[in-house]
Structures are given as C-alpha cells and as structure tokens.
Amino acid sequence: MLFDTHVHLNVSHFEDDREEVIQRAKDAGVEYMTIVGFDQETIKKAIELSEQYEWMYAAIGWHPVDAIDMTEQDLEWIKQLASHPKVVALGEMGLDYHWNKSPKHVQKEVFRKQIKLAKEVKLPIIIHNREATEDIITVLEEEDAQEVGGIMHCYNDSVEYVDKCLEMNFYISLGGPVTFKNAPLPKQVATYVPENRLLIETDCPFLAPHPKRGKRNEPAYVRLVADKIAELRGISVEELGEITTTNAKRLFQIKDS
C-alpha cells in the first residue's frame, strides 16, 4: 500500500499513455496519489483526474518559476477551488532561484499570498525549494506557516534543516534522488526523519529513481523509492508503505469510506 504524494500526471508527458501509466501504478501497489497542479492548465487537469479516479486527490497552487504570471484573479480562482472535496492541499508553491524567469521579490510575494490563503482555507501547503532554503524558512516563519504545516516536497537539503521543518509542522517527502548512488544527503535524511513525518513521492515525470534515472518517471516507480528507504531504515517495504500512507492520509485528512 503506497501513497505517491506528488505526481504530475496532469502534464503533456502522459498525454499518449496516461491510462497505461495509471494501471502500472495500481499494479505496483500504489493505492493513493496526489496530482499537483502548478498553473492554470495543470490545476484544471489535476481537478479533472481527481474527479475521475476515487483514489486520486488534487493539490493546487502556483509554481515559483511562473510567479510573475500569476494574477489576483488566479489567486481568487485557487481560493474558490480550494473548497472542492478532492483538493487536499495548496501547492506546489515556494521559491526557485535556479531559473531566472521570475524575480526573487515577485516569487516571495506570490509565496506569501499563497501561505495566507492556505491559512484562510485551512489546507496544508506543498513547498517547492530550489537553491532557496534560508529564504524559504524565513518566509514560512514570518507567515506563521506552522498553523497549516505541509510537505517539504522532494527534500534535498541537509539533516540540519530537517529539525527546523519539523518544528514548523512540516513532513519530509523523499523521491528518486534517495536512490541515486551519488546522493548522500537524501539517504542521511531517510534515516533521520521521525517515522511519523516521513512521506514518499515520485515528482513524475521528473527525477526518475535508479535504475530508471534519465527516463520519464511515473507513479509505479515510487516502489523503488520505498524499497530504498525501507532498506536504509532496516524495515520491510510493507511497513514503510504503511507508515508513509498513514502519514499522508493524516496530513491530507483523507478518511476512507
């Protein structure tokens, strides 16, 4: 029983074979997934997929790379969609200093607005962080984000920041990089995070785990992530699946009917 907490089945990479990808996920033991929207088009598709499949849920937000494109109307639209019964989080949101499309001050402004909205609608947030850890933590602290908490998506920072994230009511989610041979940090994090704050994800179609690295990622490969973390923690993959699924359902307030 696996819960892939961060997938982008709502992007064009899956346009030709989405049904087959979904079936492979089911065959691999994926029983839940959260489809993450990050702009107008992908938010609409995330909602659509969550309505089509009972075991899929949606997260809706605005990606920091495209922060400069977000309007007040977009924010109001996200607010309206936040009451949808299958929307379980706002995001992904955050800061991305790798790409230069949106100036840092614009990214921070959009990030802050989305945190405020999350507190208003009482939903957890999913954080995208690329080369911006100190500023991410500062914004989260200043905006009192621990009120809603959320997920540090595809966490790839050092162990020293994990405690700060935990203090702010965030879960730590690990993806494909934990399987990479040249990536010691996520492996250290995988054994450090408390059992009740650990999540798994693919971030598909990106960051495919070893031995699929460099290929299109898909939700079925979350099993490879689970296998590696279970190995690192010295437990069975079944136990790891139960732990991380329970955590995700708690965070997203998912109650099985």
N, C-alpha and C positions, 0 to 999 in steps of 0.2 A: 504494500500500500504506500504509494509515493505521491507527494504533492509538489508539483513544479510551480513554485511561487512567482515565476517571472518568465513569461513566454511572449513572443511577438508573432503568433500565428496570424495576426492581422496585417501582415506586410506582404508585399508582392512576391517575395521569395517563395511563398507557399501557394501562389495562385493556381498553379497547374496540378498540384497533387495534395491539397490540404486534407482531403478525406483519408487518403492513404497514410499520411503523417499522423493523423489523429488515431487511426486504427493501430498503427505501430506503437503509439504511446500507451494505448489500452493494453496491448499485448505485453508491453514491458512492465506493467504493473502500476501505471500512472492512473490514479483514481480521481485526482483533482488537479486543476491548474488555474492560474490567474493570467488572463490575457491583458497585457499592459498597453494602453493607448498613450500616445505622446504628442499628438497633433490632431487636427480636425478629422482627417481621413481615418487614422488608426483608432481614434476614440469611437467613431461610429461603428467600425468593424468589430472592435472589442465588445461593444454592447450587443451587436448582432450575434456574434458567436456565443456569448453567454446566454442569450435567449434561446439559441438553437440547441445547446447542449446543457443538460441539467447539472453536470459535474464541472462546468467551466464557470469562472467568475471574472469580473472585469475590474481593472484599476484605470482611472482616467486622470490625466494631468498633462502638463506642458513641458517638453524637454528643454533643458537649459541652452542647448546649442541653437534652438529656434526661438529663444526667449524674445528676441527682437520682433518676431512676427506676431506675438500674442497681443490681442486687443482686449479691451474691457468687456466687449461682447462675448469673446471666447471664455473669459473667466465667469461671466454670468451664465453662459451655456453649461459649463462644467458644474457650476453650482446647482443648476436645475437637474442635470443628470445624476448628481450625487445621491438623490433620493431613490434612484432606480433600485429595485430589490436585489439585483445581481452585482451592483457596484459595492465592492468591499474595501476600497482604499482610494486615495488620491495619489497620483504619480504616474509615470516617474517624473520627479522634479529634482532640482538641486543645482549644482554648479559644474561646468565643464570648461577647464582652462586649456585643454588641448587644442581645440578648434577656435578660430577667431571670428566666427560669424556674428556672435552677439557679445557686445562689450560686457565686461565684468559687472559694471554697475547696473546694467539692464538685467543681467542674469539674477543678481541679488534681489532686485526689486520684484521680479516675477516670482522668484523663490519665496520671498516673504509674503507676497499676496496669496500664494497657494497654501502656505502654512496657516495663515489667518483663516482662509476658507475652510481648511480641514478642521480647525478648532470649532468653527461655526457649525459645520455639518456633522461633527463628531466622527470622523473617519481617520484611521491611521494613514501615514504617508510613506511612500516608497522613494528612497533617496538615490539619485544618480550622482556619483562623485568621481570626477576625473581630474587629478592633479590639483585638488582644491580642498584638501582635508581640513586645514586650520580654519578657512573661511566658512566651510560647511558647519563645523562645530560652533563657531561664533554665531552664525545666523540662527541655528537651532536653539542655542542657549538664549539669545536675545529675544527670540519669538516665543519662548516657553513651549517649545515643541513637545516636551515630555508629557504635556497634557493629553496628546493623542498617541505619541510614540509611532512606531512603524518599523520599516526594514531598511537596513543598510544593504542595498542591493549589490550583489557580486562584490562583496567586500574584498579589497586587495591592499589593505593597509597593514601596518604592523600591529602586534599584540598590544602595544602601549595605548592605542586609541580605542581598543575594544571596551575597556572599562568605562571610558567616557560615554561611549554609545549606550552601554548597558544602563548607566546612571540616568540617561535621558529616555529610558523606556523603549529602546530600540532592540530589535532582533538582528542577528548577523546571518546573512544569507551567502552561501558559497556556491560557486558554479564551476565551470570547466577548468579554470586555472588551478584548482586544487589538485588536478590530475597531471598537470604539466611537470615534466622532470626538472625544469629549470626554474621552478616557482616555489621557493621555500616558505615564503610568508603565509600564503593561504593554508599550507599544511600545518604551520605552527598555530594559526588561528583555529583550525579544525579541531585541535585537541584542547584548546584553551577555553573556548566558548562554553558557558554552562549549558547543560543538557536542555534546560527549559527555554533557551534563547536561540537555538540553532535552527536554521532553515536551509533548504536546498533549492536550486534553480538551474535552468539552462541558459536563460537570456537568448534563446534561439531566435533568429538563425545565426547568432554570433557566438564566438567563444566555444566552439565545439571541444569537448574533452578528449583527451588521449584515449584510444588511438585514432579518433576521428578528427583530430586537430587539423585545421586548414580547410575542412569541408563544411558544408552547410549544417548547422546544428539543428536538432529537433528535439521535442519533449521526451521521446523514448530514451535519449542519451542521459537523462537525469539519473538513470540507473547506474551509469558509470561514475557519476559524481557521488551517489550514495555508497557505491561499493568502496570507493577510495576513502571516504570519510569514516565509514564503518571500520575499515582496515586500520586507519590511523588511531581510532578511538578504542580499538580492540573489542568491538561488539559485532553482532551479526547485522547484515544489511536489513533483515526484517525488523530488528529492534530499532535501527537507525531510521527506517521508514516510519515506524510507529511514532517515534519521538518527534520527528520533524513534521509529520502530518498533524499530530495533536497540537503542536505549537502553532502551525499555520492556521488551523481551524479556530484556535483560541484568539489569535490576533485578528483574524478576519470576521470573527463572530459567526462562524458557519455552524449551524446546528442541523444535523441530518434528520430528515423527516422520518 
